[in-house]
């Protein structure tokens, strides 16, 4: 798995390429943990180049989300399309993550306060 990372405007964009599966999640988790450990508080995860995700990949997304919540880091997803979007919909994770169509929309969302969580 190749993971591209971009930094600008106090935001990190993480863009994994390939398959997010049991065989590749350690690379994803390592890249994600490195940015959280560096203290970044705004992260965009761009999923446009993930061509397949299995249950371990979903678990890695949930792990990333909980890691961010524990550190008061805001994580948003962008460009979740096709089967990946359907998978997030079926598992109801679309209701957990903030999902945007474009990186620009995601960047603008950081200027607004996060949505209130209903308990």
C-alpha positions as CSV (number, residue, x, y, z in Angstrom):
1,X,0.0,0.0,0.0
2,X,1.2,3.4,-0.9
3,X,0.2,6.3,1.3
4,X,0.5,9.9,0.1
5,X,0.4,12.7,2.7
6,X,0.0,16.4,2.2
7,X,0.3,19.2,4.8
8,X,-1.1,22.7,4.5
9,X,-3.3,25.2,6.3
10,X,-2.7,23.3,9.6
11,X,-4.4,20.3,8.1
12,X,-2.9,16.8,7.2
13,X,-4.4,15.0,4.2
14,X,-3.7,11.2,4.2
15,X,-4.4,9.5,0.9
16,X,-4.0,5.7,0.9
17,X,-3.7,3.9,-2.5
18,X,-4.7,0.4,-3.2
19,X,-6.5,-2.1,-0.9
20,X,-7.3,-1.5,2.7
21,X,-7.3,-5.1,4.0
22,X,-5.9,-7.3,6.7
23,X,-2.6,-7.4,4.7
24,X,-2.2,-3.6,4.5
25,X,-3.8,-2.1,7.5
26,X,-0.5,-2.0,9.5
27,X,0.9,0.5,6.9
28,X,-2.3,2.6,7.2
29,X,-2.3,2.5,11.0
30,X,1.4,3.4,11.2
31,X,1.0,6.4,8.9
32,X,-2.1,7.6,10.8
33,X,-0.6,7.1,14.3
34,X,2.5,9.1,13.2
35,X,0.4,12.1,12.4
36,X,-1.6,11.9,15.5
37,X,1.5,11.5,17.7
38,X,2.9,14.6,16.0
39,X,0.0,16.5,17.5
40,X,-2.1,17.3,14.4
41,X,-5.6,18.2,15.3
42,X,-7.2,18.3,11.8
43,X,-6.9,15.3,9.5
44,X,-8.6,14.6,6.2
45,X,-8.6,11.0,5.0
46,X,-9.1,10.8,1.2
47,X,-10.4,7.4,0.2
48,X,-10.7,8.0,-3.6
49,X,-7.8,5.6,-4.3
50,X,-9.0,2.7,-2.1
51,X,-10.2,0.2,-4.6
52,X,-11.2,-2.5,-2.0
53,X,-11.8,-2.5,1.7
54,X,-12.5,-5.6,3.9
55,X,-13.7,-5.8,7.5
56,X,-10.1,-5.3,8.7
57,X,-10.0,-2.1,6.7
58,X,-13.3,-1.0,8.3
59,X,-11.8,-1.8,11.6
60,X,-8.7,0.4,10.8
61,X,-11.1,3.3,10.0
62,X,-12.9,2.9,13.3
63,X,-9.5,2.6,15.1
64,X,-8.4,5.9,13.4
65,X,-11.7,7.5,14.4
66,X,-11.4,6.5,18.1
67,X,-7.7,7.4,18.2
68,X,-8.6,10.9,17.0
69,X,-11.5,11.2,19.4
70,X,-9.2,10.3,22.4
71,X,-6.8,13.1,21.3
72,X,-9.4,15.7,20.4
73,X,-8.4,15.4,16.8
74,X,-11.0,16.0,14.1
75,X,-11.1,13.4,11.4
76,X,-13.1,13.8,8.2
77,X,-13.4,11.6,5.2
78,X,-13.5,12.7,1.5
79,X,-14.3,11.1,-1.8
80,X,-15.8,7.9,-0.5
81,X,-17.4,6.4,-3.6
82,X,-18.8,3.2,-5.0
83,X,-18.6,0.0,-3.0
84,X,-16.6,1.8,-0.2
85,X,-19.5,4.2,0.3
86,X,-22.0,1.4,0.2
87,X,-20.0,-0.5,2.8
88,X,-19.9,2.5,5.1
89,X,-23.7,2.9,4.6
90,X,-24.5,-0.7,5.3
91,X,-22.4,-0.7,8.5
92,X,-23.9,2.7,9.5
93,X,-20.4,4.2,9.7
94,X,-21.6,7.0,7.4
95,X,-23.5,8.3,10.4
96,X,-20.3,8.3,12.5
97,X,-17.9,10.0,10.2
98,X,-18.1,13.4,8.7
99,X,-18.0,12.7,5.0
100,X,-17.4,15.3,2.2
101,X,-17.3,15.1,-1.5
102,X,-14.2,17.3,-2.0
103,X,-11.1,18.2,0.0
104,X,-12.1,21.9,-0.2
105,X,-15.5,21.2,1.5
106,X,-13.6,19.2,4.2
107,X,-11.1,22.0,4.7
108,X,-14.0,24.5,5.0
109,X,-15.7,22.3,7.6
110,X,-12.8,22.8,10.0
111,X,-13.8,26.5,10.2
112,X,-17.2,25.4,11.6
113,X,-17.6,23.8,15.0
114,X,-18.2,20.0,14.8
115,X,-21.8,18.8,14.8
116,X,-23.2,18.1,18.3
117,X,-23.3,14.4,19.2
118,X,-26.7,13.1,20.2
119,X,-26.6,10.6,23.0
